[in-house]
Amino acid sequence: MIDRQVVALAVASMSPEGLEAAQMEAVQRRMTVEDVVLEANLSMVQDQLYALRRVAPSLTVIEGGRA
């Protein structure tokens, strides 16, 4: 389980543009900003895990992260 404090720290460190986009999506989808950010990050993790299942596994660097 991902701790909500970690997600809150991620939201707090977002760029103003990224935060605004997350807020707009949260309003449209009737979700919290934290849930929008969590969903996006879990999707990136899932993509990375599927990349490892390929015959020639590879990792890609995600913005602000390490691979």
N, CA, C and O atoms as a GROMACS GRO file, in nm:
protein
  268
    1MET      N    1   0.084  -0.118   0.000
    1MET     CA    2   0.000   0.000   0.000
    1MET      C    3   0.089   0.124   0.000
    1MET      O    4   0.189   0.130   0.072
    2ILE      N    5   0.053   0.220  -0.079
    2ILE     CA    6   0.130   0.344  -0.086
    2ILE      C    7   0.074   0.442   0.017
    2ILE      O    8  -0.047   0.465   0.024
    3ASP      N    9   0.163   0.497   0.096
    3ASP     CA   10   0.126   0.588   0.203
    3ASP      C   11   0.075   0.720   0.143
    3ASP      O   12   0.135   0.774   0.050
    4ARG      N   13  -0.033   0.769   0.196
    4ARG     CA   14  -0.092   0.895   0.148
    4ARG      C   15   0.002   1.014   0.169
    4ARG      O   16  -0.004   1.111   0.094
    5GLN      N   17   0.088   1.006   0.269
    5GLN     CA   18   0.184   1.115   0.292
    5GLN      C   19   0.283   1.126   0.178
    5GLN      O   20   0.324   1.236   0.141
    6VAL      N   21   0.321   1.012   0.121
    6VAL     CA   22   0.413   1.012   0.007
    6VAL      C   23   0.346   1.079  -0.113
    6VAL      O   24   0.408   1.157  -0.185
    7VAL      N   25   0.219   1.047  -0.134
    7VAL     CA   26   0.145   1.107  -0.245
    7VAL      C   27   0.130   1.258  -0.221
    7VAL      O   28   0.143   1.337  -0.314
    8ALA      N   29   0.102   1.296  -0.099
    8ALA     CA   30   0.089   1.439  -0.066
    8ALA      C   31   0.220   1.513  -0.091
    8ALA      O   32   0.219   1.627  -0.138
    9LEU      N   33   0.333   1.450  -0.060
    9LEU     CA   34   0.463   1.511  -0.088
    9LEU      C   35   0.486   1.525  -0.238
    9LEU      O   36   0.542   1.625  -0.284
   10ALA      N   37   0.443   1.425  -0.314
   10ALA     CA   38   0.456   1.432  -0.460
   10ALA      C   39   0.374   1.548  -0.515
   10ALA      O   40   0.420   1.622  -0.602
   11VAL      N   41   0.253   1.563  -0.465
   11VAL     CA   42   0.167   1.673  -0.509
   11VAL      C   43   0.230   1.807  -0.472
   11VAL      O   44   0.229   1.901  -0.552
   12ALA      N   45   0.284   1.815  -0.353
   12ALA     CA   46   0.345   1.940  -0.307
   12ALA      C   47   0.468   1.979  -0.390
   12ALA      O   48   0.501   2.097  -0.400
   13SER      N   49   0.535   1.880  -0.448
   13SER     CA   50   0.656   1.910  -0.524
   13SER      C   51   0.630   1.925  -0.674
   13SER      O   52   0.724   1.943  -0.752
   14MET      N   53   0.504   1.917  -0.715
   14MET     CA   54   0.472   1.930  -0.858
   14MET      C   55   0.493   2.073  -0.906
   14MET      O   56   0.485   2.169  -0.829
   15SER      N   57   0.520   2.085  -1.036
   15SER     CA   58   0.531   2.218  -1.096
   15SER      C   59   0.392   2.283  -1.095
   15SER      O   60   0.292   2.212  -1.089
   16PRO      N   61   0.386   2.415  -1.101
   16PRO     CA   62   0.255   2.481  -1.103
   16PRO      C   63   0.168   2.434  -1.220
   16PRO      O   64   0.046   2.418  -1.206
   17GLU      N   65   0.230   2.411  -1.336
   17GLU     CA   66   0.154   2.365  -1.452
   17GLU      C   67   0.101   2.223  -1.431
   17GLU      O   68  -0.015   2.194  -1.463
   18GLY      N   69   0.186   2.137  -1.377
   18GLY     CA   70   0.144   2.000  -1.351
   18GLY      C   71   0.034   1.993  -1.246
   18GLY      O   72  -0.060   1.914  -1.258
   19LEU      N   73   0.047   2.076  -1.144
   19LEU     CA   74  -0.054   2.079  -1.038
   19LEU      C   75  -0.187   2.129  -1.093
   19LEU      O   76  -0.293   2.076  -1.060
   20GLU      N   77  -0.180   2.232  -1.176
   20GLU     CA   78  -0.304   2.285  -1.236
   20GLU      C   79  -0.372   2.180  -1.323
   20GLU      O   80  -0.494   2.167  -1.320
   21ALA      N   81  -0.293   2.107  -1.401
   21ALA     CA   82  -0.349   2.001  -1.486
   21ALA      C   83  -0.412   1.891  -1.401
   21ALA      O   84  -0.519   1.842  -1.433
   22ALA      N   85  -0.345   1.854  -1.293
   22ALA     CA   86  -0.399   1.751  -1.203
   22ALA      C   87  -0.526   1.799  -1.136
   22ALA      O   88  -0.620   1.721  -1.118
   23GLN      N   89  -0.530   1.926  -1.099
   23GLN     CA   90  -0.651   1.981  -1.036
   23GLN      C   91  -0.768   1.982  -1.133
   23GLN      O   92  -0.880   1.948  -1.096
   24MET      N   93  -0.741   2.020  -1.258
   24MET     CA   94  -0.849   2.021  -1.358
   24MET      C   95  -0.901   1.881  -1.384
   24MET      O   96  -1.022   1.860  -1.394
   25GLU      N   97  -0.810   1.784  -1.394
   25GLU     CA   98  -0.852   1.645  -1.415
   25GLU      C   99  -0.930   1.593  -1.295
   25GLU      O  100  -1.028   1.521  -1.310
   26ALA      N  101  -0.887   1.630  -1.176
   26ALA     CA  102  -0.956   1.587  -1.054
   26ALA      C  103  -1.099   1.639  -1.051
   26ALA      O  104  -1.191   1.567  -1.013
   27VAL      N  105  -1.118   1.764  -1.091
   27VAL     CA  106  -1.253   1.821  -1.093
   27VAL      C  107  -1.338   1.749  -1.197
   27VAL      O  108  -1.454   1.715  -1.171
   28GLN      N  109  -1.281   1.727  -1.316
   28GLN     CA  110  -1.355   1.661  -1.423
   28GLN      C  111  -1.396   1.520  -1.385
   28GLN      O  112  -1.506   1.475  -1.418
   29ARG      N  113  -1.308   1.450  -1.315
   29ARG     CA  114  -1.334   1.310  -1.282
   29ARG      C  115  -1.391   1.290  -1.142
   29ARG      O  116  -1.416   1.178  -1.100
   30ARG      N  117  -1.413   1.402  -1.072
   30ARG     CA  118  -1.468   1.398  -0.935
   30ARG      C  119  -1.382   1.310  -0.844
   30ARG      O  120  -1.430   1.222  -0.773
   31MET      N  121  -1.251   1.339  -0.849
   31MET     CA  122  -1.153   1.268  -0.768
   31MET      C  123  -1.071   1.372  -0.693
   31MET      O  124  -1.082   1.491  -0.719
   32THR      N  125  -0.991   1.326  -0.600
   32THR     CA  126  -0.896   1.417  -0.535
   32THR      C  127  -0.773   1.430  -0.624
   32THR      O  128  -0.745   1.343  -0.707
   33VAL      N  129  -0.701   1.538  -0.605
   33VAL     CA  130  -0.576   1.558  -0.680
   33VAL      C  131  -0.479   1.444  -0.647
   33VAL      O  132  -0.408   1.394  -0.734
   34GLU      N  133  -0.477   1.404  -0.521
   34GLU     CA  134  -0.388   1.296  -0.480
   34GLU      C  135  -0.420   1.167  -0.553
   34GLU      O  136  -0.330   1.094  -0.593
   35ASP      N  137  -0.549   1.138  -0.571
   35ASP     CA  138  -0.588   1.017  -0.643
   35ASP      C  139  -0.547   1.023  -0.790
   35ASP      O  140  -0.506   0.922  -0.847
   36VAL      N  141  -0.558   1.140  -0.851
   36VAL     CA  142  -0.517   1.157  -0.990
   36VAL      C  143  -0.367   1.132  -1.004
   36VAL      O  144  -0.323   1.062  -1.094
   37VAL      N  145  -0.289   1.190  -0.913
   37VAL     CA  146  -0.143   1.173  -0.916
   37VAL      C  147  -0.106   1.027  -0.888
   37VAL      O  148  -0.019   0.972  -0.955
   38LEU      N  149  -0.171   0.965  -0.792
   38LEU     CA  150  -0.145   0.826  -0.759
   38LEU      C  151  -0.175   0.737  -0.880
   38LEU      O  152  -0.095   0.649  -0.914
   39GLU      N  153  -0.287   0.758  -0.944
   39GLU     CA  154  -0.325   0.678  -1.061
   39GLU      C  155  -0.221   0.693  -1.173
   39GLU      O  156  -0.182   0.594  -1.235
   40ALA      N  157  -0.177   0.816  -1.199
   40ALA     CA  158  -0.078   0.839  -1.304
   40ALA      C  159   0.054   0.768  -1.272
   40ALA      O  160   0.115   0.708  -1.360
   41ASN      N  161   0.096   0.775  -1.147
   41ASN     CA  162   0.222   0.712  -1.109
   41ASN      C  163   0.212   0.559  -1.110
   41ASN      O  164   0.307   0.492  -1.150
   42LEU      N  165   0.100   0.506  -1.068
   42LEU     CA  166   0.083   0.361  -1.074
   42LEU      C  167   0.081   0.312  -1.218
   42LEU      O  168   0.130   0.203  -1.247
   43SER      N  169   0.025   0.391  -1.307
   43SER     CA  170   0.026   0.357  -1.449
   43SER      C  171   0.168   0.352  -1.504
   43SER      O  172   0.203   0.263  -1.581
   44MET      N  173   0.252   0.448  -1.462
   44MET     CA  174   0.392   0.447  -1.506
   44MET      C  175   0.466   0.325  -1.452
   44MET      O  176   0.546   0.265  -1.523
   45VAL      N  177   0.439   0.289  -1.329
   45VAL     CA  178   0.503   0.171  -1.270
   45VAL      C  179   0.458   0.046  -1.344
   45VAL      O  180   0.540  -0.042  -1.373
   46GLN      N  181   0.330   0.037  -1.375
   46GLN     CA  182   0.279  -0.078  -1.449
   46GLN      C  183   0.345  -0.088  -1.587
   46GLN      O  184   0.382  -0.197  -1.630
   47ASP      N  185   0.361   0.024  -1.656
   47ASP     CA  186   0.428   0.024  -1.785
   47ASP      C  187   0.571  -0.028  -1.773
   47ASP      O  188   0.617  -0.104  -1.858
   48GLN      N  189   0.640   0.013  -1.667
   48GLN     CA  190   0.777  -0.033  -1.646
   48GLN      C  191   0.781  -0.183  -1.618
   48GLN      O  192   0.871  -0.253  -1.666
   49LEU      N  193   0.686  -0.233  -1.541
   49LEU     CA  194   0.682  -0.376  -1.512
   49LEU      C  195   0.655  -0.458  -1.638
   49LEU      O  196   0.715  -0.563  -1.658
   50TYR      N  197   0.565  -0.411  -1.722
   50TYR     CA  198   0.539  -0.480  -1.848
   50TYR      C  199   0.660  -0.475  -1.940
   50TYR      O  200   0.685  -0.569  -2.015
   51ALA      N  201   0.736  -0.365  -1.936
   51ALA     CA  202   0.857  -0.355  -2.017
   51ALA      C  203   0.958  -0.462  -1.977
   51ALA      O  204   1.031  -0.513  -2.062
   52LEU      N  205   0.961  -0.497  -1.851
   52LEU     CA  206   1.054  -0.599  -1.803
   52LEU      C  207   1.015  -0.739  -1.849
   52LEU      O  208   1.098  -0.830  -1.849
   53ARG      N  209   0.890  -0.759  -1.887
   53ARG     CA  210   0.843  -0.890  -1.930
   53ARG      C  211   0.878  -0.919  -2.076
   53ARG      O  212   0.866  -1.033  -2.121
   54ARG      N  213   0.919  -0.817  -2.151
   54ARG     CA  214   0.953  -0.837  -2.292
   54ARG      C  215   1.074  -0.928  -2.305
   54ARG      O  216   1.148  -0.950  -2.209
   55VAL      N  217   1.093  -0.980  -2.426
   55VAL     CA  218   1.207  -1.067  -2.453
   55VAL      C  219   1.338  -0.994  -2.424
   55VAL      O  220   1.429  -1.049  -2.363
   56ALA      N  221   1.346  -0.870  -2.468
   56ALA     CA  222   1.464  -0.787  -2.438
   56ALA      C  223   1.418  -0.677  -2.344
   56ALA      O  224   1.383  -0.568  -2.389
   57PRO      N  225   1.417  -0.704  -2.212
   57PRO     CA  226   1.365  -0.605  -2.118
   57PRO      C  227   1.442  -0.474  -2.123
   57PRO      O  228   1.563  -0.471  -2.146
   58SER      N  229   1.369  -0.367  -2.102
   58SER     CA  230   1.433  -0.236  -2.098
   58SER      C  231   1.354  -0.146  -2.004
   58SER      O  232   1.233  -0.160  -1.989
   59LEU      N  233   1.425  -0.056  -1.943
   59LEU     CA  234   1.363   0.044  -1.857
   59LEU      C  235   1.382   0.180  -1.921
   59LEU      O  236   1.484   0.206  -1.986
   60THR      N  237   1.286   0.267  -1.901
   60THR     CA  238   1.300   0.403  -1.951
   60THR      C  239   1.291   0.498  -1.832
   60THR      O  240   1.223   0.471  -1.734
   61VAL      N  241   1.361   0.609  -1.844
   61VAL     CA  242   1.360   0.708  -1.738
   61VAL      C  243   1.231   0.788  -1.748
   61VAL      O  244   1.197   0.839  -1.855
   62ILE      N  245   1.158   0.798  -1.637
   62ILE     CA  246   1.038   0.878  -1.634
   62ILE      C  247   1.073   1.013  -1.576
   62ILE      O  248   1.168   1.024  -1.498
   63GLU      N  249   1.000   1.112  -1.612
   63GLU     CA  250   1.031   1.248  -1.570
   63GLU      C  251   1.045   1.254  -1.418
   63GLU      O  252   0.955   1.213  -1.344
   64GLY      N  253   1.158   1.305  -1.374
   64GLY     CA  254   1.182   1.320  -1.231
   64GLY      C  255   1.217   1.190  -1.160
   64GLY      O  256   1.222   1.187  -1.037
   65GLY      N  257   1.240   1.085  -1.236
   65GLY     CA  258   1.268   0.957  -1.172
   65GLY      C  259   1.396   0.895  -1.220
   65GLY      O  260   1.472   0.956  -1.295
   66ARG      N  261   1.418   0.773  -1.177
   66ARG     CA  262   1.537   0.697  -1.216
   66ARG      C  263   1.493   0.562  -1.268
   66ARG      O  264   1.389   0.510  -1.227
   67ALA      N  265   1.570   0.506  -1.356
   67ALA     CA  266   1.542   0.370  -1.406
   67ALA      C  267   1.661   0.281  -1.382
   67ALA      O  268   1.658   0.163  -1.416
   0.00000   0.00000   0.00000
